[in-house]
């Protein structure tokens, strides 16, 4: 590669990105100067949706801590929450949970305690939550919480009593499971079998312990605690765990009222450890942007007044007393379509030929009618003082009384482009455009005076 090409490539790769980055930084700084983010004084908070996954763990009569802990079953949670106080410390949560509870107990001494079950549960509940946000700085991204509530849930417990071939499980004191009881006559010919963990037997229907057709719906008190991780203003992640104190002892189909299974006297409980994501999709933004383009300007409100209501500010309005409803041009003057000096709203003859003489109502009059009218007037000039202007048909006849032909003030003579001693409409518009473009020394007062002179010609 030639050196010149290499140098050009390095320039493109290194210099141009730096330049663009610098421009972006300058634009960002300029944007920060013109805009200010302001926090909403009293924001309105709307419900927040949450969903997540976790694991259930059963704590009841049928329970082996180690196997149950390692064999925790997955569960799912959906939650809708809303604040119930202005300080945002308290929330009200409506939740639904779905999953499975399971217990598998092995006992090598008391063979009757070799119990197992699995129960599908679904529950609906409500709880009140307290956030420790007031103890944490507002910019912290970790906030602990606790909650308590009430829920209703349904369970449906089943047991695993048979293998894939329909053989019942027989638990032996040596820890094996065989196809014959340990005390049967042909026990020496027994074969070891394995559990398939297919829960095929409905425990309530089996009525193993004589408890009959017990209800499979119950209430519970859930106590929840955990930590919120703030990802953004609208997204947070929650890691928590809840313990559910139920009002039933029959989830595992074992009760303290049954002597054969010898259950404990406590009601069944279960826990749920989870991670959920909370999405604030509906709340209005907590801040808004103030445009500071004119924040430091001492605005003169007289410049944006519009006394005649024609849509043109008084400062630029060359015809400040336009009647209501009259269409105006960009300078606030009534539209004069035929250019005869009489605005359309007063013009009784709106299509007068260009350059024709008209009366105060915009109706065309002939030079002879002008002369006759002047002769009848006590201030009329002699006929020989009427002369023809060779400048064109627009000014075939000019009559002046009491002043010379060239009556333009000295400071406006430079605006008379065609040198006819008359400021035409086109010359007036040109002067106004030059004023707004900054190409003239005329002041605002001069523009007003020029406008008055134009209409007094």
Secondary structure, DSSP 4 states (H G I P E B T S, - for coil): --HHHHHHHHIIIIIIHHHHHHHHHHHHHHHHHHEEEEE-TTPPP--EEEEEEEEEEEESSS--HHHHHHTPEEEEEEEEEEE-STTS-EEEEEEEEEEEEEEEE--SS-GGG-EEEEEEEEEEEEEEEEE-GGGS-TT-SEEEEEEEEEEEEEEEEEE--B-TTSPBPEE-TTS-EESS-TTSTTGGG--B--------EEHHHHTTTS--S---EEEEEEEEEEEEEE-SSSEEEEEEEEEEEES-S-TTS--TT-TTTT--SSPPEEEEEEEEEEE--SSPPSEEEEE-TTTT----GGGG--TT-SSS-TTT-SSTTPPTT--B-TTSPBP-TT-SSS-TTT-SSTTPPTT-EE-TTS-EE-HHHHHHHHHHSTTPPPGGG-EE-TT-GGGSEE--SSS-S----GGGGGG-TT-SSS--HHHHHHHHHHHHHT-S---HHHHHHHHHHHHH-
